[in-house]
Amino acid sequence: MGKIFSSPVKNFSWLEQAEQDFDVIIVGSSPSGCVLANRLSEDGRTKVLLIEAGETNSNKLWTKIPATWSKTLWSSYDWQHYTAPQKNLNNRKLFWPRGKLLGGSSSINVLIYHHCAPSDYDKWEEMGCEGWGYEGLRPALLKSERYTPHKGHEDVNESERGKDGPWQTTFGDAQPIMKNFVSAAEEVGIPYNPDLNTPRGTIGATQFSTFVDQKGHRSSGATAYLTPEVLARPNLTVVTSTLTTKIILSSDGKRAIGVEVADDKKRMGRLTIFAKKEVILTAGTINTPQLLMLSGIGPKEQLEQHDIPCKHDLPHVGQNLQDHLQVPVLFRAKKGRTMDWLAGNPIMALPALIRWLLNLKGPMTTNCAEVAAFFRTDDPKLNFEEPDEKMPYVSNANPGAPDIEIMGVPVGVVKFGHKQAPKGTNAITMMPYLLQPESMGSITLKSDNPFEYPDIDPNYLSTQTDVTCLVRGVRTAMRIARANPLVEDLALRDVKDPNMVSSEEEDVYNLGDAREEKLSDEEIAKWCKRKAETLFHPTGTARMGRSIEDSVVDTKLKVHGLEGLRVVDASVFPRTVSGHTMAPVIAVAEKAADIIKESLNADFYHD
């Protein structure tokens, strides 16, 4: 009994035995949940409960080491979702990892720090989200960050980066072959950009900033915002292994007054916990709409299909799903030029691990996805042929923003690192992906059982614009591989038809071995449909907007038509961003915290 009550992080058993008295209940310790738990409890008087279905992050070694992020996938701290069969991807079901522990996906992802394009946020404001343009969000981006300069990146303007926030960022030591990637990208027409995180935008080739602290450890939403000092606050309670199964509404159905929870490990027991002020959903793009619908808040027709009484008809719950689709293209490399030894040779990797354990940093501090090239596929300098002169290609990108990113990785990536590249080979991987897809999908219920995962249908490549854009991204990756100086590091071959595969090695390398100029768009598209995967960036399923007619929440992130209920996670994005979603979602949470604190303060003074 004493152990249950003495730990700074509680579990379901604690809830069964403790007195329950909370002002605010936050559902989900996603990065945004961690931000809100910290910011809303810092006044010392607001009693905050943060509920997490997964485990604590404190004893998970692979989540701490930047280079071992792929070992967290398919683990107990990954929700391990899969999509519905994708008709435009040969009916494949795609694996969707999501973090199931404190910090959510910020504890298992690829550690890329990226503001994305200023016009992404200006588009939000154009769509009716007043105050959520770039100038409205930039202060939150800076507030969250603590940037540490790095030798070799003296061309980064420190005044344009945050310096006092809790979330630590820096640059790592890029591999020589990845520096050659950046130079090769310049050779094919993509300019060098020293820093992707400025008002000047994100087009260009460069090395990524990463959220790694000065010890070489991952700086996640949990490690940044739920420090031991924060967890020790008497007015903050954090509970793990507890699944929220329902939002409790008042008898008149107009206000959220609490939540129903269950023991996630035992999958049993039901407790009701009440919130005096607000319930805030930070459960993510999949779990947030699922929880809303399980609570009778969502599309009436869908709820009735599962015998769930509709308490608040909200048609856009679970709709407007967008995700970034990528195609890993592996290129054979000369021996000694890559980091394949780190992933495929435990004996060689052991000294690097020991060095990291001794706080001496080293190779284990790489996030592997070290560099990238951002560009527009309608850029005339890239000289793409029009697929149909009668219907010219029109990019879906925002003004001045890219529509493709190509990530460069100094290892051969097969199944997110879960499988090794063919024995005896060395490789780099380029991952072109769609930054502004036209395709939209949905999250829908399979049943009224909160323990059953919902149906995830991203509806990938449902428009010709998306197909053309992705094919042009792949073409550009293939051009970069054969440009100087990168081509000198590679061991490329000359395959005529990449889709004629007779071995595992050919299945991995054929496209990288082919010559881009000899392939038709149809041949590349065929490869894409066999090989495309998610890049872990789902957004939009409880999006922000003007009214119930086009969205789920308003510009204060309050659910339309209900009091005491907000959503603060990537599901509120009105439209996806042109890059990596972690910095944007933490900025949204920082801005939301200020909005919510103003409301709570008004309530306290009123009380």
C-alpha positions in Angstrom: 0.0 0.0 0.0 2.7 2.5 0.9 4.5 1.9 -2.4 1.4 2.7 -4.3 1.0 6.1 -2.6 4.7 7.0 -2.5 5.6 6.8 -6.2 5.4 10.1 -8.2 3.6 8.2 -11.0 0.6 6.3 -9.9 -1.4 3.5 -11.5 -5.0 2.3 -11.7 -4.8 0.8 -8.2 -4.1 4.2 -6.8 -7.3 5.6 -8.4 -9.3 2.8 -6.8 -8.0 3.8 -3.3 -7.5 7.5 -3.4 -9.8 10.4 -2.9 -10.6 12.0 -6.2 -10.7 15.7 -6.3 -9.5 17.4 -9.6 -10.1 20.6 -11.4 -8.8 19.4 -14.7 -8.5 15.9 -16.2 -6.1 15.5 -19.1 -6.6 12.3 -21.1 -3.4 11.0 -22.7 0.2 11.8 -22.0 1.0 12.6 -25.6 3.5 15.4 -26.0 0.6 17.9 -25.8 -0.7 16.2 -22.6 2.7 16.5 -21.0 2.8 20.3 -21.9 -0.6 20.9 -20.4 0.1 18.9 -17.3 3.1 21.0 -16.6 1.7 24.4 -17.6 -1.8 24.0 -15.9 -0.3 22.8 -12.6 2.4 25.4 -12.3 0.2 27.9 -10.4 0.2 25.4 -7.5 -3.6 25.6 -7.0 -5.2 24.0 -10.1 -5.5 20.3 -9.3 -4.6 18.4 -12.5 -4.9 14.7 -13.3 -3.0 13.3 -16.3 -4.2 9.8 -17.4 -2.1 7.6 -19.6 -3.1 4.2 -20.9 0.5 3.0 -21.3 3.5 2.7 -19.0 6.0 5.1 -17.5 9.0 6.2 -19.6 11.5 6.1 -16.8 12.9 2.6 -17.2 12.8 2.2 -21.0 16.4 2.3 -22.2 15.6 2.2 -26.0 13.4 5.3 -25.6 16.4 7.2 -24.2 19.0 6.4 -26.8 18.4 8.4 -30.0 19.8 5.7 -32.4 17.7 2.9 -31.0 14.3 4.4 -31.7 13.3 1.6 -34.1 13.6 -0.9 -31.2 10.6 0.7 -29.6 8.3 -0.3 -32.5 6.3 -3.4 -32.0 7.0 -3.2 -28.3 4.7 -3.0 -25.2 5.0 0.8 -25.4 3.8 1.0 -29.0 0.0 0.8 -29.7 0.8 -1.1 -32.9 -2.0 0.0 -35.0 -2.6 -1.1 -38.6 -4.7 0.6 -41.3 -7.5 -0.9 -43.2 -6.4 -2.5 -46.5 -5.4 0.4 -48.8 -6.9 -0.1 -52.3 -4.3 2.2 -53.9 -1.4 0.4 -52.3 -2.2 -3.1 -53.5 -4.7 -3.7 -50.6 -1.8 -3.7 -48.1 -2.5 -2.9 -44.4 0.1 -0.5 -43.2 1.7 -0.5 -39.7 1.1 2.6 -37.7 3.2 2.9 -34.6 2.0 5.3 -31.9 3.6 5.8 -28.4 1.9 4.1 -25.5 3.9 5.5 -22.6 4.5 8.8 -20.9 5.4 11.3 -23.7 3.4 9.4 -26.3 5.0 9.3 -29.7 7.6 11.8 -28.7 9.1 8.9 -26.7 9.5 6.6 -29.6 9.8 8.7 -32.8 12.7 9.8 -34.9 13.5 12.9 -32.8 13.2 15.4 -35.7 12.7 19.1 -34.6 11.0 21.0 -37.4 8.9 24.1 -37.4 7.5 23.3 -40.9 6.5 26.1 -43.3 5.1 29.5 -42.1 2.4 29.3 -44.7 1.1 26.1 -43.3 -0.1 28.0 -40.2 -1.3 31.0 -42.3 -3.4 28.5 -44.2 -5.0 27.5 -40.9 -6.0 31.1 -40.3 -7.3 31.4 -43.9 -9.5 28.4 -43.1 -11.1 30.3 -40.2 -8.8 29.6 -37.3 -8.1 33.2 -36.2 -5.0 33.6 -34.1 -3.5 30.4 -35.3 -1.4 31.8 -38.2 2.4 31.7 -38.1 2.8 34.9 -36.2 0.3 33.6 -33.7 2.1 30.3 -33.2 5.8 31.4 -33.5 6.0 32.7 -29.9 4.8 29.2 -28.7 7.4 27.5 -30.9 10.2 29.6 -29.3 8.8 29.3 -25.8 9.0 25.5 -25.8 12.6 25.2 -27.2 16.0 25.4 -25.5 18.4 25.3 -28.5 22.1 24.5 -27.9 24.5 25.6 -30.7 26.7 23.0 -32.3 30.1 23.2 -33.9 29.7 23.2 -37.7 26.4 25.0 -37.6 27.7 28.5 -37.0 25.4 29.7 -39.9 22.4 29.1 -37.7 21.1 32.4 -36.3 20.6 31.7 -32.6 18.3 34.7 -32.2 15.7 32.9 -34.3 15.7 29.9 -32.0 14.2 29.4 -28.5 16.7 29.5 -25.6 14.7 29.3 -22.4 12.2 26.5 -23.0 12.2 23.0 -21.4 12.5 21.1 -24.7 16.2 20.6 -25.6 17.3 20.7 -29.2 20.6 20.8 -31.1 22.4 19.3 -34.1 24.3 16.0 -34.1 27.4 14.9 -36.0 26.2 14.0 -39.4 28.0 11.2 -41.3 30.2 12.3 -44.2 28.0 10.4 -46.7 25.0 12.4 -45.4 26.9 15.7 -45.9 27.5 14.5 -49.5 23.7 14.0 -49.8 23.2 17.7 -49.0 25.8 18.7 -51.6 24.3 16.3 -54.2 20.8 17.8 -53.6 22.3 21.2 -54.4 23.8 19.7 -57.6 20.3 18.7 -58.8 18.8 22.2 -58.0 17.7 22.2 -54.4 19.4 25.1 -52.5 21.2 24.7 -49.2 19.3 26.0 -46.2 21.2 26.3 -42.9 18.1 26.1 -40.7 14.6 24.8 -41.4 13.2 26.6 -38.3 13.0 30.3 -39.3 10.4 32.7 -40.7 12.1 32.2 -44.1 10.7 28.8 -44.5 11.7 25.2 -45.0 12.6 24.8 -48.7 16.2 23.5 -49.1 18.6 20.8 -48.3 20.2 20.6 -44.8 20.9 18.6 -41.7 18.0 18.2 -39.2 17.9 19.7 -35.7 17.0 16.9 -33.2 15.5 16.9 -29.8 18.5 15.5 -28.0 19.8 16.9 -24.7 23.4 17.7 -23.7 23.9 14.2 -22.3 23.0 12.7 -25.7 19.6 11.5 -24.4 16.2 11.9 -26.1 14.4 15.1 -24.9 10.8 14.0 -25.2 7.5 15.6 -24.1 7.8 13.6 -20.9 11.5 14.3 -20.1 11.1 18.0 -20.9 7.8 18.7 -19.3 7.3 16.0 -16.6 10.6 16.4 -14.8 11.0 15.0 -11.2 10.4 18.6 -9.9 7.1 18.8 -11.9 6.0 15.4 -10.9 6.5 16.3 -7.2 4.0 19.1 -7.4 1.2 18.3 -4.9 -1.5 19.5 -7.3 -0.4 17.3 -10.2 -1.3 13.5 -10.3 0.0 11.3 -13.2 -1.6 7.9 -13.5 -0.4 5.2 -16.0 -1.8 1.9 -17.2 -5.3 3.4 -17.1 -7.5 3.6 -20.2 -10.1 6.2 -20.5 -13.2 4.5 -21.8 -15.8 7.3 -21.9 -16.3 11.0 -21.3 -19.1 11.6 -18.8 -21.6 14.4 -19.7 -23.9 16.2 -17.4 -27.6 15.1 -17.2 -28.6 17.7 -19.8 -25.8 16.6 -22.1 -24.3 20.0 -22.4 -21.1 19.8 -20.3 -18.3 17.3 -19.8 -18.1 16.6 -16.0 -15.6 13.7 -15.9 -14.3 10.4 -17.4 -14.8 6.7 -17.0 -11.6 4.7 -16.8 -10.5 1.1 -16.7 -7.3 -0.9 -15.8 -5.6 -1.2 -19.2 -3.5 -4.2 -18.2 -6.3 -6.2 -16.7 -8.8 -4.8 -19.2 -11.4 -4.7 -16.5 -12.9 -2.4 -13.8 -14.6 0.8 -14.3 -14.2 4.0 -12.2 -15.7 7.4 -12.7 -13.6 10.4 -12.0 -15.0 13.9 -12.0 -13.5 17.2 -13.1 -14.7 20.5 -11.6 -13.5 22.6 -14.5 -12.5 20.8 -17.7 -11.8 17.6 -19.4 -9.1 17.9 -22.1 -8.4 15.2 -24.7 -4.8 14.8 -25.7 -5.0 11.2 -26.8 -3.9 11.7 -30.3 -5.3 11.6 -33.8 -6.5 8.0 -33.4 -7.6 7.7 -29.8 -9.2 11.2 -29.5 -11.9 10.7 -32.1 -12.4 7.1 -30.9 -13.0 8.3 -27.3 -15.4 11.0 -28.5 -17.5 8.5 -30.5 -17.5 6.0 -27.6 -18.9 8.7 -25.5 -21.8 9.4 -27.9 -20.1 12.5 -29.4 -19.7 12.1 -33.2 -21.6 11.3 -36.4 -25.1 10.2 -35.4 -25.4 7.6 -38.1 -22.1 5.9 -37.2 -22.9 5.8 -33.5 -26.3 4.2 -34.1 -24.6 1.5 -36.1 -22.9 0.4 -32.9 -25.8 1.0 -30.6 -24.2 4.0 -29.0 -26.7 6.6 -27.9 -25.9 9.8 -29.7 -25.6 12.5 -27.1 -24.1 15.2 -29.4 -24.2 14.9 -33.2 -20.9 16.1 -34.5 -20.3 14.9 -38.1 -16.6 15.7 -38.5 -15.4 13.6 -35.6 -13.0 11.1 -37.1 -13.1 12.7 -40.5 -10.5 14.7 -42.4 -7.6 12.3 -41.6 -4.4 13.2 -43.4 -1.0 11.4 -43.1 2.4 11.7 -44.8 3.1 8.7 -47.1 6.7 7.8 -47.8 8.6 5.4 -50.1 11.9 4.1 -48.8 14.4 3.8 -51.7 17.6 2.0 -50.8 20.9 2.7 -52.7 23.8 0.3 -52.5 26.9 1.9 -50.9 30.5 1.2 -50.9 31.8 -0.6 -47.8 32.8 1.6 -44.9 30.7 4.6 -46.0 27.5 3.9 -44.1 26.3 3.1 -40.5 24.9 -0.3 -41.3 27.3 -1.7 -38.7 25.3 0.1 -36.0 22.1 -1.7 -36.9 23.4 -5.1 -38.1 26.5 -5.9 -36.1 25.9 -6.1 -32.3 29.6 -6.7 -31.6 30.6 -3.5 -33.5 27.8 -1.6 -31.9 28.6 -2.6 -28.3 31.5 0.0 -27.8 29.2 2.7 -29.1 26.5 1.6 -26.6 29.0 1.6 -23.7 30.2 5.0 -24.7 26.7 6.3 -24.6 26.0 4.7 -21.2 29.1 6.5 -19.8 27.6 9.8 -21.0 30.3 10.1 -23.6 27.7 10.6 -26.4 29.2 9.2 -29.7 27.4 7.4 -32.6 24.4 6.4 -30.4 23.3 10.1 -30.4 22.4 10.0 -34.0 18.7 9.8 -34.9 19.7 8.1 -38.1 17.4 10.4 -40.2 20.2 13.0 -40.3 19.5 15.1 -43.4 16.7 16.1 -45.8 15.8 18.0 -48.9 12.6 20.0 -49.1 11.3 21.2 -52.5 8.3 21.8 -54.7 7.6 19.4 -57.5 6.3 22.3 -59.7 9.8 24.0 -59.6 10.8 24.5 -63.2 14.5 24.1 -62.3 13.8 20.4 -61.6 12.6 19.8 -65.2 9.8 17.4 -64.8 7.7 16.4 -67.8 4.0 17.1 -67.7 2.1 13.8 -67.4 -0.9 15.2 -69.4 -0.5 18.5 -71.3 -4.3 18.9 -71.3 -4.4 18.7 -67.5 -1.2 20.4 -66.2 0.0 19.2 -62.8 -0.8 21.6 -60.0 1.0 21.2 -56.7 -1.2 21.0 -53.5 1.5 22.8 -51.5 0.9 26.1 -49.6 2.5 29.3 -51.0 6.2 29.2 -50.7 6.1 25.8 -49.0 7.4 22.4 -50.3 5.3 19.5 -51.3 8.0 16.8 -51.0 10.6 16.0 -48.4 13.4 13.5 -49.0 15.0 12.2 -45.8 18.5 10.8 -46.0 19.5 7.9 -43.7 23.0 6.5 -43.6 21.7 2.9 -43.2 19.5 0.5 -45.2 16.0 0.9 -43.8 13.7 -2.1 -44.3 10.4 -2.2 -42.4 11.4 0.7 -40.2 14.6 -1.0 -39.2 12.8 -4.1 -38.0 14.4 -6.2 -40.8 18.1 -6.0 -41.9 19.2 -5.2 -45.4 20.4 -8.2 -47.4 23.5 -9.8 -45.8 26.7 -8.6 -47.2 25.3 -5.3 -48.5 25.7 -1.7 -47.4 23.2 1.0 -48.1 21.8 4.4 -47.6 18.1 5.1 -47.7 16.2 8.0 -49.1 12.6 8.5 -48.1 10.6 10.9 -50.4 7.2 11.6 -48.9 4.1 13.7 -49.6 4.0 16.8 -47.5 0.6 18.1 -48.6 -1.5 15.2 -49.7 -4.9 15.8 -51.3 -6.1 12.4 -50.0 -8.1 12.3 -46.9 -9.4 9.4 -44.9 -11.1 8.7 -41.6 -11.1 7.0 -38.2 -14.3 5.0 -37.5 -15.4 2.7 -34.8 -15.5 -1.1 -35.2 -17.6 -1.6 -32.1 -18.6 0.0 -28.8 -15.7 -1.8 -27.1 -13.1 0.7 -25.9 -10.4 -2.0 -26.0 -11.0 -2.7 -29.7 -8.9 -0.6 -32.0 -10.9 1.6 -34.4 -10.8 1.3 -38.2 -8.0 3.5 -39.7 -8.4 4.4 -43.4 -6.0 7.1 -44.6 -7.2 6.6 -48.2 -3.7 7.0 -49.5 -3.0 8.0 -53.1 -6.7 8.6 -53.9 -5.9 11.4 -56.3 -3.7 11.6 -59.4 -2.0 14.8 -58.0 -0.7 12.7 -55.0 0.6 10.0 -57.3 2.3 12.4 -59.6 3.8 14.3 -56.7 5.2 11.2 -55.0 6.6 9.9 -58.3 8.4 13.2 -58.8 9.8 12.9 -55.3 11.2 9.4 -56.1 12.7 10.7 -59.3 14.5 13.5 -57.4 15.9 11.0 -54.9 17.2 8.9 -57.8 18.8 12.0 -59.3 20.5 12.9 -56.0 22.0 9.4 -55.7 23.7 9.8 -59.1 24.9 13.4 -58.5 28.3 14.5 -57.2 29.7 14.0 -54.7 27.3 11.4 -53.3 27.6 9.1 -56.3 31.2 8.5 -55.4 30.1 6.8 -52.1 27.6 4.5 -53.8 27.9 1.2 -55.7 25.0 1.6 -58.1 24.0 -0.8 -60.8 21.8 -0.5 -63.9 18.5 -2.3 -63.6 16.0 -2.0 -66.5 12.7 -3.0 -64.8 12.7 -2.5 -61.1 9.4 -4.3 -60.7 10.8 -7.6 -62.1 11.9 -9.1 -58.8 13.3 -12.6 -58.4 15.1 -12.4 -55.0 14.9 -10.6 -51.7 18.0 -8.5 -52.6 16.3 -7.3 -55.8 13.1 -6.5 -53.9 15.2 -4.2 -51.7 17.5 -2.6 -54.2 16.0 -2.7 -57.7 14.6 0.8 -57.8 17.8 2.3 -56.4 19.7 0.4 -59.0 17.6 1.7 -61.9 18.2 4.9 -63.9 15.5 7.5 -63.3 15.6 8.8 -66.9 14.8 5.4 -68.3 11.7 4.8 -66.2 8.2 5.8 -66.9 6.0 7.4 -64.3 3.8 4.3 -64.3 6.8 2.0 -63.5 7.8 4.2 -60.6 4.2 4.4 -59.4 4.0 0.7 -59.4 7.0 0.4 -57.1 5.5 3.0 -54.8 2.3 1.1 -54.4 4.2 -2.0 -53.4 6.6 -0.2 -51.0 5.0 2.9 -49.5 4.7 3.3 -45.8 3.5 5.9 -43.3 5.9 8.5 -41.8 4.0 8.5 -38.5 2.2 11.9 -38.9 -1.6 11.5 -38.8 -3.6 14.7 -38.2 -6.9 16.3 -38.5 -9.6 14.0 -37.1 -11.0 16.5 -34.6 -10.0 19.6 -36.6 -10.3 23.2 -35.6 -12.6 25.4 -37.6 -15.4 27.9 -37.7 -18.4 25.8 -36.8 -19.9 22.3 -36.4 -20.4 22.4 -40.2 -16.6 22.1 -41.0 -14.9 21.0 -37.8 -14.9 19.6 -34.3 -13.4 22.3 -32.1 -13.4 26.1 -32.2 -10.4 28.4 -32.0 -10.3 28.0 -28.2 -10.1 24.2 -28.9 -13.5 23.7 -27.2 -15.7 21.0 -28.7 -18.5 22.7 -30.6 -21.7 22.8 -28.6 -20.2 21.4 -25.4 -18.9 23.1 -22.3 -15.9 21.9 -20.3 -14.4 19.7 -23.1 -11.4 20.6 -25.3 -9.1 18.8 -27.6 -5.4 19.6 -27.7 -3.3 17.3 -30.0 -2.5 16.8 -33.7 -6.1 15.8 -34.4 -7.1 19.6 -34.2 -4.8 20.5 -37.1 -7.1 22.0 -39.8 -4.7 20.8 -42.4 -1.5 18.9 -42.2 1.9 20.7 -42.0 4.7 20.5 -44.5 7.1 18.4 -42.4 7.4 16.8 -39.0 4.6 17.3 -36.6 6.3 17.2 -33.2 7.3 20.8 -32.9 3.9 22.0 -34.2 1.9 19.9 -31.8 4.0 21.1 -28.8 3.5 24.7 -30.0 -0.2 24.1 -30.2 -0.2 22.8 -26.7 1.8 25.8 -25.4 -0.6 28.2 -27.0 -3.6 26.2 -25.7 -2.2 26.3 -22.2 -2.3 30.0 -22.2 -5.9 30.0 -23.5 -7.0 27.5 -20.9 -5.2 29.2 -18.0 -7.0 32.4 -18.8 -10.3 30.6 -18.6 -9.4 28.8 -15.4 -8.2 32.0 -13.8 -11.5 33.7 -14.7 -13.3 30.7 -13.0 -11.2 30.9 -9.9 -11.8 34.6 -9.5 -15.5 34.1 -10.1 -15.6 31.3 -7.5 
